[in-house]
Amino acid sequence: MVAFARGADSAGWYNEFAGQTPGVTAGWYSIGGQLTSGTATYSAPGELDVYALGTDNQPWTNSSTWPALHGWNQVRIDY
């Protein structure tokens, strides 16, 4: 089980409690960013997306295959 949250430093953080992924140990680790909201996640086989609002109040995502997240990118919204 992996939990994601916004830390006291406003960065995104994760904790893989069970430590089941090779190379990932239990404990809190930063995934960076400057977030103004909590996090939401979506996962499917081979895919993980973490979402949060940035300092511009726009949605941002950090996604890839767990545990190799690729950094925060703004979510494009077409109206």
Biotite code that builds the C-alpha atoms (Angstrom):
import biotite.structure as struc

atoms = struc.array([
    struc.Atom([0.000, 0.000, 0.000], chain_id="A", res_id=1, res_name="MET", atom_name="CA", element="C"),
    struc.Atom([1.283, 3.450, -0.937], chain_id="A", res_id=2, res_name="VAL", atom_name="CA", element="C"),
    struc.Atom([-0.054, 6.657, 0.597], chain_id="A", res_id=3, res_name="ALA", atom_name="CA", element="C"),
    struc.Atom([0.406, 10.119, -0.911], chain_id="A", res_id=4, res_name="PHE", atom_name="CA", element="C"),
    struc.Atom([0.044, 13.441, 0.925], chain_id="A", res_id=5, res_name="ALA", atom_name="CA", element="C"),
    struc.Atom([1.059, 17.096, 0.917], chain_id="A", res_id=6, res_name="ARG", atom_name="CA", element="C"),
    struc.Atom([3.755, 17.684, 3.525], chain_id="A", res_id=7, res_name="GLY", atom_name="CA", element="C"),
    struc.Atom([4.361, 20.602, 5.867], chain_id="A", res_id=8, res_name="ALA", atom_name="CA", element="C"),
    struc.Atom([6.808, 21.929, 3.237], chain_id="A", res_id=9, res_name="ASP", atom_name="CA", element="C"),
    struc.Atom([3.954, 21.915, 0.630], chain_id="A", res_id=10, res_name="SER", atom_name="CA", element="C"),
    struc.Atom([5.721, 19.228, -1.423], chain_id="A", res_id=11, res_name="ALA", atom_name="CA", element="C"),
    struc.Atom([4.143, 15.917, -2.373], chain_id="A", res_id=12, res_name="GLY", atom_name="CA", element="C"),
    struc.Atom([5.237, 12.917, -0.283], chain_id="A", res_id=13, res_name="TRP", atom_name="CA", element="C"),
    struc.Atom([4.651, 9.157, -0.415], chain_id="A", res_id=14, res_name="TYR", atom_name="CA", element="C"),
    struc.Atom([5.031, 6.238, 1.962], chain_id="A", res_id=15, res_name="ASN", atom_name="CA", element="C"),
    struc.Atom([5.007, 2.621, 0.807], chain_id="A", res_id=16, res_name="GLU", atom_name="CA", element="C"),
    struc.Atom([3.989, 1.075, 4.111], chain_id="A", res_id=17, res_name="PHE", atom_name="CA", element="C"),
    struc.Atom([4.395, -2.582, 3.206], chain_id="A", res_id=18, res_name="ALA", atom_name="CA", element="C"),
    struc.Atom([7.650, -2.026, 1.292], chain_id="A", res_id=19, res_name="GLY", atom_name="CA", element="C"),
    struc.Atom([6.705, -4.541, -1.403], chain_id="A", res_id=20, res_name="GLN", atom_name="CA", element="C"),
    struc.Atom([8.274, -2.802, -4.420], chain_id="A", res_id=21, res_name="THR", atom_name="CA", element="C"),
    struc.Atom([11.914, -3.803, -5.021], chain_id="A", res_id=22, res_name="PRO", atom_name="CA", element="C"),
    struc.Atom([14.201, -0.883, -4.199], chain_id="A", res_id=23, res_name="GLY", atom_name="CA", element="C"),
    struc.Atom([11.547, 1.005, -2.194], chain_id="A", res_id=24, res_name="VAL", atom_name="CA", element="C"),
    struc.Atom([11.759, 0.939, 1.580], chain_id="A", res_id=25, res_name="THR", atom_name="CA", element="C"),
    struc.Atom([9.039, 1.946, 4.006], chain_id="A", res_id=26, res_name="ALA", atom_name="CA", element="C"),
    struc.Atom([9.112, 5.588, 5.108], chain_id="A", res_id=27, res_name="GLY", atom_name="CA", element="C"),
    struc.Atom([8.127, 9.008, 3.804], chain_id="A", res_id=28, res_name="TRP", atom_name="CA", element="C"),
    struc.Atom([9.863, 10.291, 0.633], chain_id="A", res_id=29, res_name="TYR", atom_name="CA", element="C"),
    struc.Atom([9.401, 13.593, -1.192], chain_id="A", res_id=30, res_name="SER", atom_name="CA", element="C"),
    struc.Atom([8.198, 13.748, -4.799], chain_id="A", res_id=31, res_name="ILE", atom_name="CA", element="C"),
    struc.Atom([8.691, 17.523, -4.796], chain_id="A", res_id=32, res_name="GLY", atom_name="CA", element="C"),
    struc.Atom([6.440, 20.251, -6.084], chain_id="A", res_id=33, res_name="GLY", atom_name="CA", element="C"),
    struc.Atom([4.731, 23.187, -4.380], chain_id="A", res_id=34, res_name="GLN", atom_name="CA", element="C"),
    struc.Atom([1.186, 22.037, -3.730], chain_id="A", res_id=35, res_name="LEU", atom_name="CA", element="C"),
    struc.Atom([-1.791, 23.982, -2.403], chain_id="A", res_id=36, res_name="THR", atom_name="CA", element="C"),
    struc.Atom([-4.095, 20.974, -1.966], chain_id="A", res_id=37, res_name="SER", atom_name="CA", element="C"),
    struc.Atom([-4.029, 17.410, -0.832], chain_id="A", res_id=38, res_name="GLY", atom_name="CA", element="C"),
    struc.Atom([-3.311, 14.691, -3.355], chain_id="A", res_id=39, res_name="THR", atom_name="CA", element="C"),
    struc.Atom([-5.502, 12.337, -5.346], chain_id="A", res_id=40, res_name="ALA", atom_name="CA", element="C"),
    struc.Atom([-4.286, 9.229, -7.136], chain_id="A", res_id=41, res_name="THR", atom_name="CA", element="C"),
    struc.Atom([-5.325, 7.001, -9.998], chain_id="A", res_id=42, res_name="TYR", atom_name="CA", element="C"),
    struc.Atom([-3.707, 3.644, -10.628], chain_id="A", res_id=43, res_name="SER", atom_name="CA", element="C"),
    struc.Atom([-4.121, 0.922, -13.196], chain_id="A", res_id=44, res_name="ALA", atom_name="CA", element="C"),
    struc.Atom([-1.803, -1.954, -14.105], chain_id="A", res_id=45, res_name="PRO", atom_name="CA", element="C"),
    struc.Atom([1.488, -0.322, -15.107], chain_id="A", res_id=46, res_name="GLY", atom_name="CA", element="C"),
    struc.Atom([0.270, 3.239, -14.455], chain_id="A", res_id=47, res_name="GLU", atom_name="CA", element="C"),
    struc.Atom([0.193, 5.628, -11.502], chain_id="A", res_id=48, res_name="LEU", atom_name="CA", element="C"),
    struc.Atom([-0.998, 9.238, -11.574], chain_id="A", res_id=49, res_name="ASP", atom_name="CA", element="C"),
    struc.Atom([-0.806, 11.625, -8.592], chain_id="A", res_id=50, res_name="VAL", atom_name="CA", element="C"),
    struc.Atom([-2.850, 14.840, -8.852], chain_id="A", res_id=51, res_name="TYR", atom_name="CA", element="C"),
    struc.Atom([-2.785, 18.077, -6.829], chain_id="A", res_id=52, res_name="ALA", atom_name="CA", element="C"),
    struc.Atom([-3.252, 21.809, -7.225], chain_id="A", res_id=53, res_name="LEU", atom_name="CA", element="C"),
    struc.Atom([-0.114, 23.902, -7.681], chain_id="A", res_id=54, res_name="GLY", atom_name="CA", element="C"),
    struc.Atom([0.611, 27.439, -6.496], chain_id="A", res_id=55, res_name="THR", atom_name="CA", element="C"),
    struc.Atom([-1.119, 28.694, -9.659], chain_id="A", res_id=56, res_name="ASP", atom_name="CA", element="C"),
    struc.Atom([-4.340, 26.931, -8.467], chain_id="A", res_id=57, res_name="ASN", atom_name="CA", element="C"),
    struc.Atom([-4.216, 24.721, -11.562], chain_id="A", res_id=58, res_name="GLN", atom_name="CA", element="C"),
    struc.Atom([-4.185, 20.907, -11.536], chain_id="A", res_id=59, res_name="PRO", atom_name="CA", element="C"),
    struc.Atom([-0.812, 19.200, -11.838], chain_id="A", res_id=60, res_name="TRP", atom_name="CA", element="C"),
    struc.Atom([0.081, 15.531, -12.200], chain_id="A", res_id=61, res_name="THR", atom_name="CA", element="C"),
    struc.Atom([3.119, 13.409, -11.442], chain_id="A", res_id=62, res_name="ASN", atom_name="CA", element="C"),
    struc.Atom([2.784, 10.130, -13.298], chain_id="A", res_id=63, res_name="SER", atom_name="CA", element="C"),
    struc.Atom([4.542, 7.069, -14.616], chain_id="A", res_id=64, res_name="SER", atom_name="CA", element="C"),
    struc.Atom([5.050, 3.455, -13.662], chain_id="A", res_id=65, res_name="THR", atom_name="CA", element="C"),
    struc.Atom([5.535, 3.015, -9.898], chain_id="A", res_id=66, res_name="TRP", atom_name="CA", element="C"),
    struc.Atom([7.997, 3.864, -8.422], chain_id="A", res_id=67, res_name="PRO", atom_name="CA", element="C"),
    struc.Atom([9.590, 5.890, -11.257], chain_id="A", res_id=68, res_name="ALA", atom_name="CA", element="C"),
    struc.Atom([7.523, 9.085, -11.146], chain_id="A", res_id=69, res_name="LEU", atom_name="CA", element="C"),
    struc.Atom([8.655, 11.644, -13.757], chain_id="A", res_id=70, res_name="HIS", atom_name="CA", element="C"),
    struc.Atom([8.023, 14.986, -12.065], chain_id="A", res_id=71, res_name="GLY", atom_name="CA", element="C"),
    struc.Atom([5.112, 17.390, -11.997], chain_id="A", res_id=72, res_name="TRP", atom_name="CA", element="C"),
    struc.Atom([3.396, 18.518, -15.208], chain_id="A", res_id=73, res_name="ASN", atom_name="CA", element="C"),
    struc.Atom([0.441, 20.839, -15.561], chain_id="A", res_id=74, res_name="GLN", atom_name="CA", element="C"),
    struc.Atom([-2.786, 19.109, -16.572], chain_id="A", res_id=75, res_name="VAL", atom_name="CA", element="C"),
    struc.Atom([-4.072, 20.564, -19.821], chain_id="A", res_id=76, res_name="ARG", atom_name="CA", element="C"),
    struc.Atom([-7.757, 21.475, -19.633], chain_id="A", res_id=77, res_name="ILE", atom_name="CA", element="C"),
    struc.Atom([-9.566, 22.221, -22.869], chain_id="A", res_id=78, res_name="ASP", atom_name="CA", element="C"),
    struc.Atom([-12.846, 24.085, -22.625], chain_id="A", res_id=79, res_name="TYR", atom_name="CA", element="C"),
])
